Amino acid sequence: MDLFNHRLRLHADPSRVVVRPFHIAWAGGNGAPPSRTERLVGEVLAMTPAEARDQLETVLKDFEARHWQTRRVFMTRYDQIEDMLKLDGAKISDEKRQLIGAYFCHEYSYAAAALMNPSAVPHFDQTGIQPGSQRILMSMRAVGEGHISSVAFREGIINDQNQLRLAPEPPFATATDVHGWGEDDAPSGPITVYRHRDSTLSGTVIFPITHAQSKGLEDMRIVQFTHDDGAVEWIGTYTAYDGSGIQSELMRTRDFRAFDLVPMTGSAARNKGMALFPRKVAGQYMMIGRQDGENLFLLKSDSLTHWDEGVKILTPVFPWELVQIGNCGPPIETDEGWLLLTHGVGAMRKYSIGAALLDKDDPSKVLGRTKLPILAAKDQDREGYVPNVVYSCGAIRHGDSLFLPYGIADSSIGFAFVKISELLAAM
């Protein structure tokens, strides 16, 4: 099989930083000593106007060139502190309000440790695209300080000559924001986060918000989903991790401005690595999951948010996958059936990527699978944070080929193209 590996690689970049809220434990009131938050705010309020101006100028000199609309960010953070402490903002100067906001912010390098495990879908805007080309967007797992994972995005264009051109990263990255909650009431259920109105998608990062997500949003498998009425929605399945337990959740968006983050219910949602079919099949929503950590299952549901156990359809057979198998993203519809990319783990915990073909009307029927991997960790793809790993969270069909972005050694991202006909012939 002729697999074309693109020369481009995306790597961790500690210079990519966003401004995040800096949380200081606070208590007080009812006669208790002032909290750290109250003490810090009091120190700023006690400054003379000249002292506050000098301190703010020092902060802006250090950080204003590194972030988008830094003063507005500080004022937004001040508003949260004002609401928490019931301050009278009308009596506080702009300089002091910005300085208070700055004290409760910090820089976070969201991709300092790794950039990995991408998933690709058609971009929501295909205007102006030349024949033979397609605009795409990728979700990526970015790993930063404390090994906490977030979701980053990157836009680009592919064509039928196996060429890939990524949109430039903007100089500033911004985190999505959530409205309507404060320091002491972090949400625990479904939430909606919003892209900054002035930020491009390639400069947007979705950070953990809820308690269940507190240690990371991992391995999003994103799909362009078409509903029965023809409406299109982009849905990503990902793993929410709180440091000890995991839970599968959905990211849902129609415009990539607002993103609903929705926990799934049901026994299957207690596992990771769930991949949604791009439409209903036989009147039901369907997913591919790995409920026992070893085999692949077909899951069916009448609800996008509730998933129980399914039927086992694929087990490890070949030497390169004997330890365990999993999916490499949502199934891709072809004339021949549902093309499912898989990953297998073999001797020395070496990862490889293969494929299977599922019946279009009854995906529980396996029509074929590759005996040999189409991509395996080797040469430059072996070294990294976790050696000998290649892993994808989703490919995209372009004409008669697949565009396959993949993670390398839990550290970086590579890209490949493969002909669908050659992939099917290898089964």
N, C-alpha and C positions, 0 to 999 in steps of 0.2 A: 504494500500500500504506500502511495506517495503522499506523505505528510509534509506540508510546507511549514517550517518553523520560521516565524518572523524574527528579525534580528533585534527588535525593540524589547527592552526590559524596563519594568517599573520597579523602583526600589524604595525602601524606607527613606524618609527624609526628615531629619529632626528640625529642619528650618521651617517646616509647615506648622504654624502655631495658630491657635484661636484663643480668644479671651473667654474664660469660664468663670462662673461665680466662685468666689473663695468663701467657704462656709466656716464660720467661727462659732463654736458652741455657745449658745446663749441661754440664759435663764435670768431670773431676777424678778423684781416686783414684789408686792406684799411684804415689804420690809427687808427683803433679801438684799445682799450686797449687789452692786451693779454688775451686770454680766460683762464679759470681754467686749461684746458688741457695743453695749452702752458706753463702756469706758472709752473705747476707741472713737466712737462718734463724739463723745464729750471732749476729747482732746482736740479734735478738729474744730469743733464749735468754739473752743476757747482761744484759738489762734487769732491773731490780729488779721485784718484784711490783707496786709502786706505779706505776712508769714504764709497765709493760705495761698496767695497768688504765687509766691516763690516756690512753694512745695509742689503746686500743680504744674508750674512750668518745668520743674525738674522731671516730674513723671512723664509729661508730654514729650519732652526732649528725648527720653529713653524709649518711649513706646509708640508715639503717634505715627511714625513712619512705618511701623510694623503691622498696623491693623486698620481695618476699614472703619471710618467714622468713629474714632476712639472716644471723642468727647460725648457723642450720643450714647455709646456703650456705657460710659461711666454714669451718665444721667439716668439711663434705664436701670442700672444696678442701684443707684441712689433711691429711685422711686420704690424699689422693693424694700430697701432698708427703712425708708420713711414710713411705709405702710406697716412694717413689722413693729417699729418702735413708736408709731403714732406721733411722728415729728410734725412740726408746723413749717412746711417748706417755704411758705410765703415770707418767713422771717430769716431765711438762710440764703446767703448770696450764691450766685451761680458757681463761683470758684470753689466755695466750701462744699456745695452739693456734688460737683464733679470729683473733688478730692475724696469725699466720703465714698463715692462709688468706686474710685480707684483702689481704696484700701480693701474693698470687698470683692476684688477681681484678681485673677492670676492668669498667666499664660499657660497653655497646655499644648504640648507637642503631640498631636494625635496620631502621627505615623512614625514616631521615632524608632520603634522596635521592629515593625514589620508592615508590609503592605501585601495582601495575599487574597486568595480564594475569591476570584471575581465571578460575576454573573453578567451576561449580556442580554439586552433586549432591543427591539427596534425603538428608536427615539420617537418621542411624541410629536416632533416637528420634522417633517420630511420635505418642507418647501425648499425649492431651489436646488434639489439634488439632481445631478447628472444621471442619465441612463446608465445602468450597470453599477451604480453606487447606492449606498444606503447609510443614512445617519444612524448611529447607535448610541446607547448609553450603557455604562457599566456601573454596577455596585461593587464595592471592594471592602474587604475587612481591613481596617486600619488599626494597628495595635500601638498604644502609646505607654506613657508612664503607668507603672503598676500593672502592666500587662492587661490593661482594660481595652476592650475592642469597641470600635464605633463603626458606623457605616459612612463611607465616603463615595463620591460619584466621579465619573469621568466621561466626557462626551467625545465622540470621534466619528470618522467616516471610513467605511470599508468599500472596496470595489471588487469587480470580478477578475482582477489581475492579482489577487492575493496581496493587495496593498492596504495598509492601515495608516490613517493619519489622525492623531489625537488632537483635540482642541487644547490650546495652551492653558496651563493652570493659571488662574488669576493670581496676582501678587498677594492678595489677602484671602484667607479662608474664614468662613463664618459658621457658627453653630446654629442649628435650628433652635427655635424658641418655643416655649409652651406658655400659654396664657392662663391666668385664672387660679394660680396656686402660689403659696408662699413658702418661706423657709421651713416652716414647721409642719407642712401638710403635703409632702411629696406624694403624688398619686400612686395608687396601687392597682388600678384597673386600666381600661382603655383610655388613651389620651390622643390628642392631636397636636403635632408639632408643625411649625411653620418655617419655611425658608425665608431668610431675610429678603426684603423686597428689592434690595440693590445687589444681591449676590447671584452669581451664575450657579448653575447646578454643579459645575466642575469645582466650585469653591465652597460647596456646602457639605457639612458633616452632621450626621444624626448621632447624638450622644445618648448613653443610657440616662433614663429619667426616673423610671419607677423602681421600687424596691427589688422586684424580680429581675430587673435589668442591671442592677447596680455594679456588677463586675463585667458586664459586656453584652454587646449585641453581636452575635457571631454568625458568619457564613450565610448571608442572605442569598436565597435562590429566588430570583425575580423573574416574573413571567408577564407577558402582555395577555391579559385574560379578556375573552369576548363573551359577554353575557347573552342569554337567549334572545334579548331584544336588540342585539347588535351593538349595545353600548360597550365601550372599551375601558378597561381599568388595568392599572399596573399593580400587581400583587406580589409581594415578597414574603417568603417564609424564612424565619430566622430563629436562632436559639437565644433566648434570654437566660443569662447566667447571674446568679446572686452570690457566688463564691462557694456554694455547696450544692445547690440544686439547679436543675435546668427546666425550662418550659418553652415550648414552641409557640411563636406568636406570628401574627400577620402584619405586614406593612401594606396599607392600601392607599392609592393616590390616583386621581384622574388628571391632575395638572402639574404635579411635582412642585407645587407651592405649599399645599397642605398635605400632611402625611398622617394617616390614622395608624396608631400602633395598638394592635388588638390581641390580647391573650386568647389562645385557643383553649377549649375545654375538651374533655373526653380522655379516655385512657391512652390513646395514641399520642396526645399532645404532651405527654411526659417524656417523650423521646426527642432526639434531634434529627436533623437531616431530612426533613419532609419537603417534597417537591410537588407542586400543584400542576395538574394538566391545564393547558391553555383554554379549555372550554369544558362544558359538561359532556359526558359520554353516557349514552343510553339514559339520559335524563337525570344523571347524578354528577355531583362534584367528585373528582377523583384525585388521589395523591399517591405518590410512591414514598414509602417510609422504610425505616430499618428498626423494627420494633424490638428485636432481641439483640441488637448490636452486631449481628453476624450475617443475616439474610435480608432480602428485599421483599416487601409486602405491597400489595395493592389495597389501598384504603378507599372506601366509598362513603359518601355522606350526602344528606339533603341540606346541609348547612355548611357554609364556608368556615365557620368558626368552631364547629364541634366534630371531633374525629375519634372514633373508637377503633378497635383492632380490626385488621384486615386479613387477607388470604396470602399465604406465602407463594411467591411466584418465581423467585430466583435464589439459588443457593450457591456457595462456592464450589466450583468444579475443577477449574484449571490451576496449575501450579502457581501462577502469578496472583491468584486471588484466594488461596486456601485459608488464610487467616480470617478474612472477612471481606464482604463486599458492601458497597453503598451506591447511592445515585450521585451523578455529577450534574444535577440540575433538572429542571422540568422536562418531561418528554416533548419531543419535537415531531409535529405531524408531517408525514410524507404520504405519497400515494400508496406506498407499500405497507404502511402501518405507523405506529408510534415508535420513533427512534429514541431510545433511552441510553444516554451515556452513563457508564458505571465506573466506579473505581474499585480496585482490588488490592489487597495487602498480601504480600508473599513472604518468602524467607528474608530474614534480616530486616523485617518491617519495611520492605521496599514497596512503594505505591506505584501502581500503573493505572492507566485509563483504558477501558474497553467500551463495548456497546452491545446492546440487545435490541431486538425488534419485537414489539408487542402488537397483537391484533388490533386493528383500528376500531372494531365494534365491541370487542371483548378483550380489554388489555390484560386480563388474567392469563390469556393464552400467549406463551412465548414462542414466536415463530423462528427465532434464530439468535445466536450470540457469537461474538468474536472469540475464536480459540486463543488468539494471541493479542496482546495489548496493542492499541494504536499509538500510545504514548507512554513512555516509562522514564523514570528518573535515571539520568545518565550524564556523564561528563559534567558540563557546567551547571546542569540542573540538579545535581546531587547535594551541593554544599549550601548550608544555611542553618537557621535556628533549629530546625528539625530535619536532619539529612534524609535524602532518598525519598522525598515526597513530591508527587505531582497531584494536583487536586483542583477541580473546577466546580463551580456552583451553577454553571449554566452556559451553554453555547447558543448560537443564533444561526438560523438558516439564512443563507444569502444565495439565491439562485440555486445552482446544483451543488453548492458546497456548504460546509459548516465552518463558521468562524468560532474558534475555541480559545477563549482566554483561560489561563490556568495558573494556579499558585505553584511556586517553586520553593520547596524546603521550608514552608511556613515563613518565608522571608520576602519574596518578591513575586512579580507577575510576568509571565511570558504569553506569547500568542502563537496560534497555529491555524492553518487552513487544511481541510481535508475534503475530498470529493465524496458526496453521499453515495454515489454508485459504487465506488471502490470500498467504502465502508460496508455496504450491504453485501457486496461480493465476497467479503472476508468472513461472512457468517456461515 
